[in-house]
């Protein structure tokens, strides 16, 4: 038994040579050896070296570079000292043009597979690769006296006292809590040995929440500057609608920039006193029926959809019910967006699609597709 365990460990920790072929949608370098596929983070196309296999899952191998023998021409020195061990950023080892190129290729492939168009998306570039996040979530362990971001395995905590991704106000609170170790005293008040906290730059100032649901201070885009650029771009489309239905609308972040006679934002709200906001869990199968019961005379010619990363699998039901002339789908996970749009793709054509770099230095980006119903 012990021998078998040692053999399995030896197989996982073996050192192999690699030659990176391309970057996958998660920002990892891809190396193929016969029928075997290896994903190696923080590598770039054409790079060669040696790596260790650290995990296997269903015939797919995940590795970690142990020796880089041939760097790519577009490799640069990361601007964050924690880049090599932290998994929060993915592209700081290359220039910004390359980062955008990798993201654009990934997005274009998704669009092509769903709508059979080859044009590249319009790209809204970020002004800053770092120093933009207005909200961060950290995890702590009082027994180990560790605080930081979760490692990729979801268990270990990586300490990042010199993290550079936060905006200036969040960074000041981070300095007080983390670098000066004030967090230990405050975490003990929670009576939880293991937990998390969120530092949040809100309209009412910096908030710190302990062991509460994500975005406790109210959801906003983490990159305020890019959010404004995105909204400005949307507003230039001059969509005029009688009735706008804003699914996952929050406080109307997106629909606020459009013209309409009547609007209903559908989301989870604490207060239903405003008839423009309908309190509803859109992930429940009864959501559409509940909406129709309370809004019997509502029709929709413009539908906005801005769901969480999981997407909105029930989109087709809502589209079939209201048959909107135009749909604007905005997503922080374009793969689920394409999954949701596929069932209605035969009835709609793409007017424009955008890639908004709301999350520079990471593999994440915001995708937006403006659709028009085919007559």
C-alpha positions in Angstrom: 0.0 0.0 0.0 2.8 2.4 1.0 4.7 1.5 -2.2 1.7 2.2 -4.4 1.2 5.6 -2.7 4.8 6.4 -3.3 4.6 5.4 -7.0 1.6 7.6 -7.5 3.4 10.5 -5.8 6.4 9.9 -8.0 4.3 10.0 -11.2 2.7 13.3 -10.2 6.0 15.0 -9.3 8.0 13.8 -12.4 9.8 16.6 -14.3 9.0 16.9 -18.0 10.1 19.2 -20.8 7.6 21.5 -22.4 7.0 23.7 -25.5 4.0 26.0 -25.1 1.7 26.0 -28.1 -1.0 28.5 -27.2 -2.8 30.2 -24.3 -6.1 28.8 -23.1 -9.1 30.9 -21.9 -7.9 30.6 -18.3 -4.6 32.2 -19.2 -2.6 29.0 -19.0 0.0 27.8 -21.4 -1.0 24.6 -23.3 1.6 21.9 -24.1 0.6 18.7 -26.0 2.6 15.5 -25.9 0.8 12.9 -28.1 -2.6 12.4 -26.7 -1.7 14.0 -23.4 -2.6 17.7 -22.7 -0.7 19.8 -20.1 -1.8 23.1 -18.7 1.0 25.2 -17.3 0.1 28.6 -15.8 2.3 31.7 -16.3 3.9 30.5 -19.4 3.7 32.0 -22.9 3.5 30.6 -26.5 6.9 29.4 -27.9 8.4 29.1 -24.4 10.4 26.0 -23.5 11.5 24.6 -20.2 10.9 22.0 -17.6 7.8 21.5 -15.4 6.4 19.3 -12.6 3.1 17.6 -12.9 1.2 18.6 -9.8 -2.3 17.3 -10.5 -4.2 15.1 -12.9 -7.9 15.0 -13.6 -9.6 12.9 -16.3 -6.5 12.5 -18.4 -5.7 16.2 -18.2 -2.4 17.2 -16.5 -1.7 20.4 -14.6 1.9 21.5 -14.2 4.2 24.1 -12.6 7.3 25.5 -14.2 10.5 24.4 -12.5 13.0 25.7 -15.1 12.4 28.1 -18.0 15.1 27.5 -20.6 13.7 29.6 -23.5 11.6 32.7 -22.6 9.2 34.2 -25.1 10.2 37.5 -26.7 7.1 39.1 -25.1 8.0 38.0 -21.5 8.6 40.8 -19.1 9.4 41.1 -15.4 6.2 41.0 -13.4 5.4 44.3 -11.7 3.9 42.6 -8.6 6.4 40.8 -6.2 3.7 38.1 -5.5 3.0 37.1 -9.1 4.8 33.8 -9.1 2.9 32.3 -6.1 -0.4 34.2 -6.2 -3.1 33.1 -8.6 -5.0 36.4 -8.6 -3.3 37.8 -11.7 -2.4 35.8 -14.8 -0.7 38.1 -17.3 1.8 40.3 -15.5 4.7 38.3 -17.1 3.8 39.8 -20.5 3.0 43.2 -22.0 -0.5 44.5 -22.1 -0.8 44.2 -25.9 -0.2 40.5 -25.6 -2.7 40.1 -22.8 -5.4 41.7 -24.9 -4.5 39.6 -27.9 -4.9 36.4 -25.9 -8.2 37.5 -24.5 -9.5 38.7 -27.9 -8.6 35.4 -29.5 -10.6 33.5 -26.8 -13.6 35.7 -27.2 -13.6 35.7 -31.0 -13.6 31.9 -31.0 -16.6 31.8 -28.7 -18.6 34.2 -30.9 -17.6 32.4 -34.1 -18.8 29.0 -32.7 -22.2 30.5 -31.8 -23.0 33.1 -34.5 -20.6 32.1 -37.3 -19.0 35.6 -37.6 -15.2 36.1 -37.9 -14.9 39.8 -37.1 -12.9 40.7 -34.1 -14.8 42.4 -31.2 -14.4 46.1 -30.5 -12.1 46.3 -27.5 -12.3 48.9 -24.6 -8.7 49.0 -23.2 -8.0 49.6 -19.6 -6.0 52.7 -18.6 -4.3 50.9 -15.7 -3.4 47.2 -15.4 -3.1 47.5 -11.6 -4.5 49.8 -8.8 -8.1 49.5 -10.0 -10.0 47.1 -7.7 -12.5 48.7 -5.4 -13.3 45.5 -3.5 -11.1 42.6 -2.4 -11.9 39.5 -0.4 -9.3 38.0 1.9 -9.3 34.7 3.9 -7.8 34.2 7.3 -6.7 31.5 9.7 -6.2 32.6 13.3 -4.5 29.4 14.4 -1.8 29.8 11.7 -1.9 33.6 11.9 -2.3 33.8 8.1 -4.3 36.1 6.0 -4.4 36.6 2.2 -5.8 35.2 -1.0 -6.8 31.6 -1.4 -4.5 29.4 -3.4 -5.7 27.5 -6.4 -6.4 24.4 -4.3 -9.0 26.4 -2.3 -7.4 25.6 1.0 -4.0 27.3 1.4 -3.7 31.0 2.1 -1.2 33.0 0.2 0.1 36.1 2.0 0.4 39.1 -0.3 1.4 42.2 1.8 2.6 44.1 -1.3 -0.4 43.4 -3.5 -0.8 46.1 -6.2 -4.2 45.4 -7.6 -6.2 47.6 -5.2 -7.3 51.2 -5.7 -5.7 53.8 -3.4 -8.5 53.8 -0.8 -8.7 50.1 -0.4 -4.9 49.9 -0.3 -4.9 52.3 2.7 -7.3 50.1 4.7 -5.3 47.0 3.5 -2.2 48.6 5.0 -3.9 49.2 8.3 -5.5 45.8 8.6 -3.0 43.5 7.0 0.5 45.0 7.0 0.1 46.4 10.5 -1.6 43.2 11.6 -4.7 44.9 13.0 -6.7 42.1 11.5 -5.8 39.7 14.2 -7.5 41.7 16.9 -10.6 42.3 14.8 -10.8 38.7 13.6 -10.8 37.4 17.2 -14.0 39.4 17.8 -15.8 37.3 15.3 -15.2 34.1 17.3 -14.3 32.2 14.1 -10.9 30.7 13.8 -11.2 30.5 10.0 -13.1 32.9 7.9 -13.0 35.8 5.4 -13.3 39.5 5.2 -14.1 42.0 2.5 -12.6 45.5 2.1 -15.0 47.6 0.0 -14.8 51.1 -1.4 -18.4 52.2 -1.2 -20.1 55.6 -1.9 -20.3 55.9 1.9 -16.5 55.3 2.4 -14.5 52.2 3.1 -16.4 49.3 4.5 -15.0 46.1 6.1 -17.3 43.1 6.5 -16.4 39.9 8.3 -17.7 36.5 7.4 -20.7 37.9 5.4 -21.8 37.1 1.8 -19.8 38.5 -1.0 -20.4 42.2 -1.9 -22.2 42.8 1.4 -21.8 46.5 0.8 -23.9 46.3 -2.4 -22.7 44.9 -5.7 -20.8 47.2 -8.0 -18.3 46.5 -10.8 -14.8 46.2 -9.3 -13.3 48.6 -11.8 -15.2 51.9 -11.5 -13.3 53.7 -14.3 -13.9 50.9 -16.9 -17.5 50.6 -15.8 -18.0 54.3 -16.7 -16.3 53.7 -20.1 -18.5 50.7 -20.8 -21.7 52.7 -19.9 -20.6 55.6 -22.1 -20.1 53.2 -25.0 -23.5 51.6 -24.5 -25.2 55.1 -24.4 -23.9 55.9 -27.8 -26.0 53.2 -29.4 -29.1 55.4 -28.7 -31.4 52.5 -28.1 -34.9 54.0 -27.7 -37.4 51.6 -26.1 -41.0 51.9 -24.9 -40.5 49.2 -22.2 -37.1 48.1 -20.9 -36.7 44.9 -18.9 -33.4 44.8 -17.0 -32.7 41.3 -15.7 -30.2 41.1 -12.8 -30.5 44.9 -13.0 -29.4 45.8 -9.5 -29.8 49.6 -9.2 -30.0 50.0 -12.9 -26.3 50.4 -13.6 -26.7 49.6 -17.3 -30.3 50.5 -18.1 -29.8 54.0 -16.5 -28.0 55.1 -19.7 -30.8 54.2 -22.1 -34.0 56.0 -23.0 -37.3 54.3 -22.1 -40.8 55.2 -21.1 -41.1 52.3 -18.6 -38.5 50.2 -17.0 -38.5 47.2 -14.6 -35.3 46.0 -13.0 -35.5 42.4 -11.8 -33.1 41.3 -9.1 -33.0 40.5 -5.3 -33.9 43.6 -3.3 -34.4 44.4 0.3 -37.0 47.1 -0.5 -39.8 46.8 -3.1 -41.3 50.3 -2.6 -40.2 51.5 -6.0 -42.3 50.0 -8.8 -39.3 50.1 -11.1 -37.6 47.3 -9.1 -39.1 43.9 -8.8 -37.8 41.6 -6.1 -37.2 38.1 -7.6 -34.7 35.3 -7.6 -34.2 34.8 -11.3 -32.6 31.4 -10.8 -35.8 30.0 -9.5 -37.9 28.1 -12.1 -41.0 30.0 -11.0 -39.4 33.4 -11.6 -41.1 34.2 -14.9 -44.5 33.1 -13.6 -44.1 35.3 -10.5 -43.1 38.2 -12.6 -46.1 37.9 -14.9 -48.5 37.6 -12.0 -47.4 41.0 -10.6 -46.8 42.7 -14.1 -49.8 41.5 -16.2 -49.8 44.3 -18.7 -46.0 44.6 -19.2 -44.5 44.2 -22.6 -40.8 44.5 -23.5 -39.1 45.7 -26.6 -35.6 46.0 -25.0 -34.2 43.3 -22.7 -30.9 43.8 -20.8 -29.3 40.7 -19.2 -26.3 41.0 -16.8 -26.1 37.8 -14.8 -23.3 36.5 -12.5 -20.6 34.2 -13.9 -23.1 31.2 -13.8 -25.1 32.9 -16.6 -28.8 32.6 -17.1 -30.0 29.2 -18.4 -33.6 30.4 -18.4 -33.0 33.2 -20.9 -34.9 31.5 -23.7 -38.1 31.3 -21.6 -38.0 35.1 -21.0 -37.2 35.8 -24.6 -40.0 33.6 -25.9 -42.4 35.3 -23.5 -41.6 38.9 -24.5 -40.0 38.7 -27.9 -37.9 41.8 -27.5 -36.7 43.7 -30.5 -33.3 44.1 -29.0 -31.3 42.3 -26.3 -28.1 43.5 -24.6 -26.3 40.7 -22.8 -23.4 41.6 -20.7 -21.3 39.0 -19.0 -18.1 38.5 -16.9 -18.0 34.9 -18.2 -18.6 34.9 -22.0 -18.6 31.1 -22.2 -21.9 31.0 -20.2 -23.2 33.9 -22.2 -22.7 32.0 -25.5 -24.4 28.9 -23.9 -27.4 31.0 -23.0 -27.6 32.8 -26.4 -27.2 29.6 -28.5 -31.0 28.6 -28.1 -32.1 32.0 -29.5 -29.3 32.5 -32.0 -31.6 31.6 -35.0 -34.0 34.4 -34.2 -31.5 37.2 -33.6 -28.6 38.8 -35.4 -25.6 40.5 -33.8 -25.5 44.3 -34.1 -22.2 44.6 -32.3 -20.1 42.8 -29.7 -17.6 44.2 -27.3 -14.8 43.1 -25.1 -14.4 45.4 -22.1 -11.2 44.9 -20.1 -12.8 45.3 -16.7 -10.2 43.0 -15.1 -6.8 43.8 -16.5 -3.8 41.5 -15.6 -6.2 38.6 -15.3 -7.8 36.2 -17.8 -11.2 37.7 -17.0 -12.9 40.3 -19.2 -16.5 41.6 -19.7 -18.2 40.6 -22.9 -21.2 42.4 -24.3 -23.4 41.5 -27.3 -26.2 43.7 -28.7 -28.7 41.5 -30.6 -31.6 42.5 -32.9 -34.5 40.3 -33.7 -34.8 39.0 -37.2 -38.0 40.1 -38.8 
